[in-house]
């Protein structure tokens, strides 16, 4: 499920070490994306943060740190992390860092989705780098579609992937932004 809150436990009191190990968007794209670089870059270039999202962030009046857990081979990550990168670029109220799932299994294991290491996961952090919420691995509507189709067995994995890519192209990150901003608003 994409919309969930986090109540920090003692073990999750701060994610500072993972934040510090994270890559900025620019560094991640230039140095860490080995597979599908054109896809990642193309989605980033075609994406723009809508004015309504920037206005909503401004109305919250606080700073947010987004720690994205991703891998360059992940189709969902290639469609979603650029949305978060554009959000951070559009607003001084958001900072983004990206960590590689496979290099940080201890972090990933804190944010499993139904027992699975599904990505991307975005951990929403306060100014002290404590988790206040989490989002991922897909927008709720799309996640429900993918899970429903996998259970039904009507479509092949490649057909589900084509439909998923089409959904992302039509949505242009709007649903993702609405869900993440809703989680942020819940923490105020």
Secondary structure, DSSP 8 states (H G I E B T S, - for coil): ---EE----GGGS--HHHHHH-B-HHHIIIII--SSHHHHHHHHHH----HHHHHHHHHHTS-EEEEEEE-TT-HHHHHHHHHHHHHHHH-TTEEEEEEEGGG-HHHHGGG-BTTB--S-EEEEE-TTS-EEEEEESS-HHHHHHHHHHHHHT-S-HHHHHHHHHHHHHHHTTHHHHHHHHHHHHHT-
